[in-house]
Amino acid sequence: MSQPPVVRVPKPARSSYQPHRVLAKNVLLQSQVKHFREMEKRLPPEHQSGIDSEKIETEGEAADYIRRVTQKLRQAGGRAQ
């Protein structure tokens, strides 16, 4: 079986990430926060981040939340219920 072709993805511009930018201006990131919250709800309480995702207001806060939930998911072995 042949290998699939490699898709090269360019790095985003440094100006793409603005930690102080209001989250309301980034619909994709808002959706990601909602998705991660849904995954987090399935974790046992001791593996949840303790962050109220409804209070996330900036891209930086969203990035921190996603990073923490990702870490919690890995600690739980990726097994959300």
C-alpha positions as CSV (number, residue, x, y, z in Angstrom):
1,M,0.0,0.0,0.0
2,S,1.4,3.4,-1.0
3,Q,1.7,6.2,1.5
4,P,-0.6,9.1,1.4
5,P,0.9,12.3,0.0
6,V,2.4,14.7,2.5
7,V,0.4,17.9,2.9
8,R,2.6,20.9,3.8
9,V,0.9,23.4,6.0
10,P,2.6,26.8,6.3
11,K,3.2,28.2,9.8
12,P,0.7,31.0,10.7
13,A,1.9,34.5,10.8
14,R,3.0,35.7,14.2
15,S,0.3,38.3,14.1
16,S,-2.4,35.6,13.9
17,Y,-2.3,34.9,17.6
18,Q,-3.2,38.0,19.7
19,P,-3.7,36.9,23.3
20,H,-5.4,40.1,24.2
21,R,-7.9,40.0,21.3
22,V,-11.5,39.6,22.4
23,L,-12.7,36.1,21.9
24,A,-16.0,37.3,20.4
25,K,-14.1,38.2,17.3
26,N,-12.9,34.6,16.7
27,V,-15.8,32.3,16.0
28,L,-13.5,29.3,15.3
29,L,-11.8,29.6,18.7
30,Q,-15.2,30.1,20.4
31,S,-16.4,26.8,18.9
32,Q,-13.2,25.1,20.1
33,V,-13.8,26.3,23.6
34,K,-17.3,24.9,23.5
35,H,-16.1,21.6,22.1
36,F,-13.4,21.3,24.8
37,R,-16.0,22.1,27.5
38,E,-18.2,19.3,26.3
39,M,-15.2,16.9,26.4
40,E,-14.2,18.2,29.9
41,K,-17.7,17.5,31.3
42,R,-17.2,13.8,30.6
43,L,-14.1,13.7,32.8
44,P,-14.3,12.7,36.4
45,P,-14.4,15.9,38.6
46,E,-10.8,15.3,39.8
47,H,-9.6,15.5,36.2
48,Q,-11.5,18.7,35.2
49,S,-9.7,22.0,35.0
50,G,-11.9,24.0,37.3
51,I,-12.0,26.9,34.8
52,D,-15.5,28.4,34.0
53,S,-15.4,28.4,30.2
54,E,-18.3,30.9,30.1
55,K,-15.9,33.5,31.6
56,I,-13.2,33.2,28.9
57,E,-13.0,36.6,27.2
58,T,-9.7,36.6,25.3
59,E,-7.8,34.4,22.8
60,G,-5.1,34.0,25.5
61,E,-7.5,32.8,28.1
62,A,-9.0,30.4,25.5
63,A,-5.6,29.1,24.6
64,D,-4.8,28.5,28.3
65,Y,-8.1,26.7,28.8
66,I,-7.6,24.5,25.8
67,R,-4.0,23.7,26.9
68,R,-5.2,22.8,30.4
69,V,-8.1,20.6,29.3
70,T,-5.8,18.8,26.8
71,Q,-3.4,18.1,29.6
72,K,-6.3,16.8,31.8
73,L,-7.5,14.6,28.9
74,R,-4.0,13.1,28.5
75,Q,-3.7,12.5,32.3
76,A,-7.0,10.7,32.2
77,G,-5.6,8.5,29.4
78,G,-7.9,10.1,26.8
79,R,-10.8,8.3,28.3
80,A,-13.7,10.7,28.8
81,Q,-17.0,8.9,29.7
